[in-house]
């Protein structure tokens, strides 16, 4: 059974509304990419970087987010993954796009700093910090919006800000301080929260959190190493080829890091029980592809044979191909499932083999001590409990002995 997730509170609706605005911005970026797929980005003067983001990283990010939302609709984790995905989309903004004047709306980076607080069960740990962290996150969101309204330009003075309201310009120093302070305080809570959740969690929770801790540690560590070099603050055009490659690689890793952690927890440690959905999707996707190739190949081959023999191409070729697909469906499905389980779900595959072997033992073995030993071995191998105790009712042993005689 999947773990219970928290009910939607006021903070969930704040994040959901905020993410909705970011999705509107993302929709404009998708249309812009479709119209100009080979343009250079505002962040990196490279069309290859834009293609990698739009065709590889963005689909992975949004698919992971939507799967989590579908499986855990009351947890804010999926929404935060979606929010960070909108930030990845904002990096595809091309240099000469009219949308660049509105890029201040791209605030999906807030999701990156909130994911560690809620992963994996959707609750902040420890619970007594929940109110403080949610209030700080809300202040950060509001301050980030007001920052956009109070500055005439963004990171580059060449990009004018169409959200700028001159009447609010006097608030810029205060808003800047509030935004920076709330972000610093949130960041200060991340490591203690992760450590306490890790210590208080069970073995499964610790395994699910391991990769999240690693990827965030790598991001922080590499960021601290690059900060003194000025690479993170300098315009990309002023960097050397090596520095550009280093910055590009680090940026892609930062974009992917939350999804790497979540995907590992899903596939290896049964987070949200989504591995069942993914396993079935893989099996039937591969099965569909194989059967489609066989079907159309059989039609073509059969038509060629009939044409060579009779000079005509009757509709019976389609009937023969359909019957062939019907006959192949079950054996091909079993074969595909066996290969996927062996390659991607090795532990499940080994467990099934162990249980199948034990069923054979039950049919053939008559010695009660041997059966008990085999049963303990199977439970230990498949479930891996910390302790095992087996109790057999004495009457059952006596009845089994009489049956054997």
C-alpha positions as CSV (number, residue, x, y, z in Angstrom):
1,X,0.0,0.0,0.0
2,X,1.3,3.5,-0.8
3,X,2.0,5.8,2.1
4,X,-0.7,8.3,3.0
5,X,0.1,11.8,1.8
6,X,-0.9,15.0,3.6
7,X,-4.1,16.9,2.8
8,X,-3.9,20.0,0.7
9,X,-3.3,23.0,2.9
10,X,-3.0,26.7,2.1
11,X,0.6,26.4,1.0
12,X,-0.3,23.7,-1.6
13,X,-2.7,26.1,-3.2
14,X,-0.1,28.9,-3.1
15,X,2.4,26.7,-4.9
16,X,-0.2,25.4,-7.4
17,X,-1.3,28.9,-8.3
18,X,2.3,30.1,-8.7
19,X,3.1,27.1,-10.8
20,X,0.1,27.8,-13.0
21,X,1.4,31.2,-13.9
22,X,4.8,29.7,-14.7
23,X,3.1,27.2,-17.0
24,X,1.5,30.0,-19.0
25,X,5.0,31.4,-19.5
26,X,6.2,27.9,-20.5
27,X,3.5,27.6,-23.1
28,X,4.7,30.7,-24.8
29,X,8.3,29.3,-24.8
30,X,7.1,26.1,-26.4
31,X,5.4,27.9,-29.2
32,X,8.5,30.0,-29.7
33,X,10.7,26.9,-29.9
34,X,8.4,25.3,-32.5
35,X,8.6,28.4,-34.6
36,X,12.4,28.9,-34.2
37,X,13.9,25.5,-33.2
38,X,17.5,26.3,-34.2
39,X,17.9,29.7,-32.6
40,X,20.4,30.5,-29.9
41,X,19.4,30.9,-26.3
42,X,19.6,34.0,-24.2
43,X,21.6,32.1,-21.5
44,X,24.0,30.3,-23.8
45,X,24.7,31.3,-27.4
46,X,24.2,27.8,-28.7
47,X,21.4,26.2,-30.6
48,X,22.6,22.7,-29.5
49,X,22.1,23.6,-25.9
50,X,18.6,24.7,-26.7
51,X,17.8,21.5,-28.5
52,X,19.1,19.4,-25.6
53,X,16.9,21.3,-23.2
54,X,13.8,21.3,-25.3
55,X,13.9,17.8,-26.7
56,X,15.6,15.8,-23.9
57,X,15.6,17.4,-20.5
58,X,12.2,19.2,-20.6
59,X,10.3,16.0,-21.6
60,X,12.0,14.0,-18.9
61,X,11.3,16.8,-16.3
62,X,7.6,17.2,-17.2
63,X,6.9,13.5,-17.5
64,X,8.4,12.8,-14.1
65,X,6.4,15.6,-12.6
66,X,3.1,14.5,-14.1
67,X,3.6,10.9,-13.1
68,X,4.3,12.0,-9.5
69,X,1.2,14.3,-9.5
70,X,-0.9,11.5,-11.0
71,X,0.2,9.1,-8.3
72,X,0.3,11.5,-5.4
73,X,-2.2,14.2,-6.2
74,X,-2.3,15.7,-2.6
75,X,1.5,15.9,-2.3
76,X,3.2,19.1,-3.2
77,X,6.3,17.2,-4.4
78,X,4.9,16.7,-7.9
79,X,3.9,20.3,-8.2
80,X,7.4,21.5,-7.1
81,X,9.0,19.2,-9.8
82,X,6.7,20.8,-12.3
83,X,7.6,24.2,-11.1
84,X,11.3,23.5,-11.5
85,X,10.5,22.1,-15.0
86,X,9.2,25.6,-15.9
87,X,12.6,27.0,-14.9
88,X,14.3,24.6,-17.3
89,X,11.9,25.7,-20.0
90,X,12.8,29.4,-19.4
91,X,16.5,28.5,-20.3
92,X,15.3,27.8,-23.9
93,X,14.4,31.5,-24.3
94,X,16.1,32.6,-27.5
95,X,18.2,35.8,-27.8
96,X,16.0,37.9,-30.0
97,X,12.6,36.7,-28.8
98,X,10.0,39.3,-27.8
99,X,9.4,37.1,-24.7
100,X,12.8,38.2,-23.3
101,X,11.3,41.4,-22.2
102,X,8.9,39.4,-20.0
103,X,11.5,36.9,-18.6
104,X,11.2,38.3,-15.1
105,X,8.1,36.0,-14.7
106,X,10.4,33.0,-14.9
107,X,10.7,32.2,-11.2
108,X,10.6,28.4,-11.3
109,X,14.0,28.3,-9.5
110,X,12.1,28.6,-6.2
111,X,10.9,25.0,-6.7
112,X,14.5,23.8,-6.6
113,X,15.0,25.1,-3.1
114,X,11.7,23.7,-1.8
115,X,11.9,20.1,-3.1
116,X,14.3,18.9,-0.3
117,X,11.9,20.0,2.4
118,X,9.0,17.9,1.1
119,X,10.7,14.9,-0.5
120,X,9.8,12.0,-0.3
121,X,6.5,11.9,1.6
122,X,5.3,15.5,1.0
123,X,5.7,16.6,4.6
124,X,8.3,19.0,6.1
125,X,10.5,17.4,8.7
126,X,10.6,18.1,11.6
127,X,6.9,19.1,11.7
128,X,7.6,22.0,14.1
129,X,9.5,23.7,11.3
130,X,6.6,23.4,8.9
131,X,5.0,26.8,9.5
132,X,8.2,28.7,9.5
133,X,9.4,27.2,6.2
134,X,6.1,27.6,4.5
135,X,5.9,31.3,5.5
136,X,9.5,31.9,4.4
137,X,8.7,30.3,1.0
138,X,5.6,32.4,0.6
139,X,7.6,35.6,1.4
140,X,10.2,34.5,-1.1
141,X,7.6,34.1,-3.8
142,X,6.0,37.5,-3.1
143,X,9.4,39.2,-2.9
144,X,10.5,37.7,-6.2
145,X,7.4,39.0,-7.8
146,X,7.9,42.5,-6.4
147,X,11.6,42.4,-7.5
148,X,10.3,42.0,-11.0
149,X,8.0,45.0,-10.6
150,X,10.7,47.3,-9.1
151,X,13.6,46.9,-11.4
152,X,13.7,48.4,-15.0
153,X,15.9,45.6,-16.4
154,X,17.1,42.1,-15.6
155,X,20.5,40.4,-15.4
156,X,21.5,42.2,-18.6
157,X,20.8,45.9,-19.1
158,X,20.0,45.1,-22.7
159,X,16.8,43.3,-21.7
160,X,14.2,45.7,-20.7
161,X,11.6,44.7,-18.1
162,X,8.0,45.2,-19.3
163,X,6.7,44.3,-15.8
164,X,8.5,47.4,-14.3
165,X,6.3,49.8,-12.4
166,X,8.1,53.1,-11.9
167,X,5.9,54.1,-8.9
168,X,7.4,51.0,-7.0
169,X,11.0,51.7,-7.8
170,X,11.7,53.1,-4.4
171,X,10.9,49.7,-2.9
172,X,13.7,48.0,-4.8
173,X,16.4,48.0,-2.0
174,X,13.9,46.7,0.5
175,X,12.5,44.0,-1.8
176,X,16.1,43.0,-2.7
177,X,17.0,42.5,1.0
178,X,13.8,40.6,1.8
179,X,14.2,38.2,-1.2
180,X,17.9,37.6,-0.4
181,X,17.3,37.1,3.4
182,X,14.3,34.7,2.9
183,X,16.3,32.6,0.4
184,X,19.3,32.5,2.7
185,X,17.2,31.4,5.6
186,X,15.5,28.7,3.6
187,X,18.8,27.4,2.4
188,X,20.0,27.3,6.0
189,X,17.1,25.0,6.9
190,X,17.8,22.5,4.1
191,X,20.7,20.5,5.4
192,X,19.5,20.2,9.0
193,X,16.1,19.1,7.7
194,X,17.6,16.4,5.4
195,X,19.8,15.1,8.1
196,X,17.1,14.8,10.7
197,X,14.7,13.2,8.3
198,X,17.4,10.7,7.3
199,X,18.2,9.8,10.9
200,X,14.5,9.5,11.9
201,X,13.5,7.6,8.7
202,X,13.3,3.8,8.2
203,X,15.6,2.0,5.8
204,X,13.4,2.6,2.8
205,X,13.1,6.3,3.4
206,X,16.9,6.5,3.8
207,X,17.5,4.8,0.5
208,X,15.0,7.1,-1.2
209,X,16.7,10.1,0.2
210,X,20.3,9.1,-0.5
211,X,20.5,10.3,-4.0
212,X,18.7,13.6,-3.2
213,X,21.3,14.3,-0.6
214,X,24.1,13.4,-3.0
215,X,22.9,15.5,-5.9
216,X,22.2,18.6,-3.7
217,X,25.6,18.2,-2.0
218,X,27.3,18.1,-5.5
219,X,25.4,21.1,-6.6
220,X,26.3,23.1,-3.6
221,X,30.0,21.9,-3.5
222,X,30.6,22.6,-7.2
223,X,28.8,25.9,-7.0
224,X,31.1,27.0,-4.1
225,X,34.1,26.0,-6.2
226,X,33.0,27.9,-9.3
227,X,31.8,31.0,-7.4
228,X,35.3,32.4,-6.7
229,X,36.3,31.9,-10.4
230,X,33.6,34.3,-11.5
231,X,32.3,31.8,-14.1
232,X,28.8,31.9,-12.7
233,X,28.6,35.7,-12.8
234,X,30.5,36.5,-16.0
235,X,28.7,36.8,-19.4
236,X,29.0,33.6,-21.4
237,X,30.6,35.4,-24.3
238,X,33.6,36.4,-22.2
239,X,34.4,32.8,-21.1
240,X,36.9,30.5,-22.7
241,X,35.8,27.3,-24.5
242,X,36.7,25.1,-21.4
243,X,34.8,27.5,-19.1
244,X,31.8,27.4,-21.3
245,X,31.8,23.6,-21.4
246,X,32.2,23.4,-17.6
247,X,29.4,25.9,-17.0
248,X,27.1,24.1,-19.5
249,X,27.7,20.7,-17.9
250,X,27.1,22.1,-14.4
251,X,23.9,23.8,-15.6
252,X,22.5,20.7,-17.2
253,X,23.4,18.7,-14.0
254,X,21.6,21.3,-11.8
255,X,18.5,21.1,-14.1
256,X,18.5,17.3,-14.0
257,X,19.5,16.7,-10.3
258,X,16.0,16.7,-8.7
259,X,14.7,14.3,-11.4
260,X,17.8,12.0,-11.1
261,X,17.1,11.7,-7.3
262,X,13.3,11.1,-7.8
263,X,13.7,8.7,-10.6
264,X,16.3,6.7,-8.6
265,X,13.9,6.5,-5.7
266,X,11.0,5.5,-8.0
267,X,12.8,2.8,-9.9
268,X,15.0,1.3,-7.2
269,X,13.2,1.9,-4.0
270,X,9.5,1.8,-5.0
271,X,8.7,5.4,-4.2
272,X,5.0,6.0,-4.6
273,X,4.7,2.5,-6.1
274,X,5.2,4.1,-9.6
275,X,7.7,1.4,-10.6
276,X,4.7,-0.8,-11.3
277,X,3.3,1.8,-13.8
278,X,6.7,2.3,-15.4
279,X,7.3,-1.4,-15.7
280,X,4.0,-2.0,-17.4
281,X,4.6,1.0,-19.7
282,X,8.0,-0.3,-20.7
283,X,6.7,-3.8,-21.4
284,X,3.7,-2.8,-23.5
285,X,5.6,0.0,-25.3
286,X,8.3,-2.5,-26.4
287,X,5.6,-5.1,-27.1
288,X,3.6,-2.7,-29.3
289,X,6.7,-1.7,-31.3
290,X,7.7,-5.4,-31.9
291,X,4.2,-6.4,-33.0
292,X,3.8,-3.4,-35.2
293,X,7.0,-4.2,-37.0
294,X,6.0,-7.9,-37.3
295,X,2.5,-6.9,-38.5
296,X,3.5,-4.5,-41.3
297,X,6.5,-6.8,-42.2
298,X,4.1,-9.8,-42.5
299,X,1.7,-7.8,-44.7
300,X,4.4,-6.7,-47.0
301,X,6.0,-10.2,-47.2
302,X,2.6,-11.9,-47.7
303,X,1.6,-9.5,-50.4
304,X,4.9,-10.0,-52.2
305,X,4.4,-13.8,-52.1
306,X,0.9,-13.6,-53.4
307,X,2.0,-11.2,-56.1
308,X,4.8,-13.5,-57.2
309,X,2.5,-16.6,-57.2
310,X,-0.8,-15.2,-58.6
311,X,0.1,-11.7,-59.8
312,X,-2.5,-10.2,-57.4
313,X,-2.4,-8.8,-53.8
314,X,-5.6,-10.1,-52.1
315,X,-6.8,-8.8,-48.7
316,X,-6.1,-12.2,-47.2
317,X,-2.5,-10.9,-46.5
318,X,-4.0,-8.7,-43.8
319,X,-6.0,-11.6,-42.3
320,X,-2.9,-13.8,-42.2
321,X,-0.9,-11.0,-40.5
322,X,-3.7,-10.4,-37.9
323,X,-3.8,-14.1,-37.1
324,X,0.0,-14.1,-36.7
325,X,-0.1,-11.2,-34.3
326,X,-2.8,-12.9,-32.3
327,X,-0.7,-16.0,-32.0
328,X,2.5,-14.1,-31.1
329,X,1.0,-11.7,-28.5
330,X,1.3,-13.9,-25.4
331,X,4.8,-15.5,-26.1
332,X,6.3,-12.2,-27.1
333,X,4.8,-10.4,-24.1
334,X,6.3,-13.0,-21.8
335,X,9.6,-12.8,-23.5
336,X,9.7,-9.0,-23.3
337,X,8.6,-9.0,-19.7
338,X,11.3,-11.5,-18.9
339,X,14.0,-9.4,-20.5
340,X,12.9,-6.1,-18.9
341,X,12.6,-7.7,-15.4
342,X,16.1,-9.3,-15.8
343,X,17.7,-6.0,-17.0
344,X,15.9,-3.3,-15.1
345,X,14.1,-5.1,-12.2
346,X,16.7,-7.7,-11.3
347,X,15.6,-8.1,-7.7
348,X,12.0,-8.7,-8.7
349,X,13.2,-11.2,-11.3
350,X,15.3,-13.1,-8.7
351,X,12.4,-13.1,-6.3
352,X,10.1,-14.6,-8.8
353,X,12.6,-17.3,-9.7
354,X,13.1,-18.1,-6.0
355,X,9.4,-18.4,-5.4
356,X,9.0,-20.6,-8.5
357,X,11.7,-22.9,-7.1
358,X,10.1,-23.0,-3.7
359,X,6.8,-24.1,-5.3
360,X,8.6,-27.0,-7.0
361,X,10.1,-27.9,-3.6
362,X,6.6,-27.9,-2.0
363,X,5.4,-30.4,-4.6
364,X,8.4,-32.8,-4.2
365,X,9.6,-32.5,-0.6
366,X,8.0,-34.6,2.2
367,X,10.4,-33.9,5.1
368,X,9.0,-31.3,7.4
369,X,12.4,-30.1,8.6
370,X,13.6,-29.6,5.1
371,X,10.4,-27.7,4.2
372,X,10.8,-25.4,7.3
373,X,14.4,-24.7,6.3
374,X,13.5,-23.9,2.7
375,X,10.6,-21.6,3.8
376,X,12.9,-19.6,6.1
377,X,15.5,-19.3,3.3
378,X,12.9,-18.1,0.8
379,X,11.5,-15.5,3.2
380,X,15.0,-14.3,4.1
381,X,16.0,-14.0,0.4
382,X,12.9,-12.3,-0.9
383,X,11.8,-10.1,2.0
384,X,15.1,-9.6,3.7
385,X,13.7,-9.1,7.3
386,X,16.0,-8.3,10.2
387,X,14.7,-11.3,12.2
388,X,12.8,-14.5,11.3
389,X,10.8,-16.8,13.6
390,X,8.8,-19.8,12.4
391,X,6.2,-21.5,14.5
392,X,4.4,-24.7,13.3
393,X,1.4,-26.0,15.1
394,X,2.2,-29.4,16.6
395,X,-1.0,-30.9,15.3
396,X,-0.1,-29.9,11.8
397,X,3.3,-31.7,12.1
398,X,1.6,-34.8,13.4
399,X,-1.0,-34.7,10.6
400,X,1.7,-34.3,8.0
401,X,3.7,-37.2,9.5
402,X,0.6,-39.5,9.3
403,X,-0.1,-38.4,5.8
404,X,3.4,-39.3,4.7
405,X,3.0,-42.8,6.3
